[in-house]
Amino acid sequence: MKTLLIFGVSAQHGTGYNVLQTVLTHYPDWRCLVLVRHTDLAHQLTQQGVQCIVGDATDSEAVEQLCKTAGEQAIIVSTLGGTTGNYTAQRVIIDAAEKTGIQHMLLVTSLGCGETWSTLSLRAKQAFGQSVREKSLAEVWLQTSSLEYLILRPGGLLDGDVTGQGQCYYQQEVHGFIRRRELAELIIRKIENQEWDNRAYSVIDPSIKVER
């Protein structure tokens, strides 16, 4: 049985929520712990058998306590984003993981992070470059930590059904989209197969055509 500690689960049903629901559907024996901001969501997830703590991922004490509760064998999955989620909260999580002995983390950022910055168009850099730069800082904090890690950089995120065509690309320039459910299933496969190779991968679904 695996233990997942998931950051980024929200009522907006983003990637983190889809990761959690994928686990609950296909791996009901896995133990799941989440940090959420709202009591209503915590109540809903508790009824599904999820261990929930209501709080904020920038609260180092709350994050550290959750890491202790999860245990050293837990695997952290973080899909956080936003003003504090791009970097500040990620740093808190990584520091807490190291402090409590957790050894594995899967971080979801975005295309354009790290060495893929140069592949973004000027328009993209102007539109969301600040967010990408902050996510890149989180990547570096993880890469220079003691954790074994996997970084996934998805393209544009869409809603919709799984196609089974989502792919990871290492040190290749790619552009495109991927559905959140597809990304969630890919994340779970990586964890199940223990693919901790300390690399960052771009992730898209090539079957979804990019309109230019």
ABEGO torsion letter per residue (X at the ends): XBBBBBBGBBAAGBAAAAAAAAAAAABAABBBBBBBABAAAAAAAAAAGBBBBBEBAABAAAAAAAAAAAEAABBBBBABBEAAAAAAAAAAAAAAAAAAGBABBBBBBBBGBEAAAAABBAAAAAAAAAAAAAAAAAAAAAAABABBBBBBBBBBBBBEBBAGABBBBBGBBBBEBBBAAAAAAAAAAAAAAGBBAGBBBBBBBAABBBBX
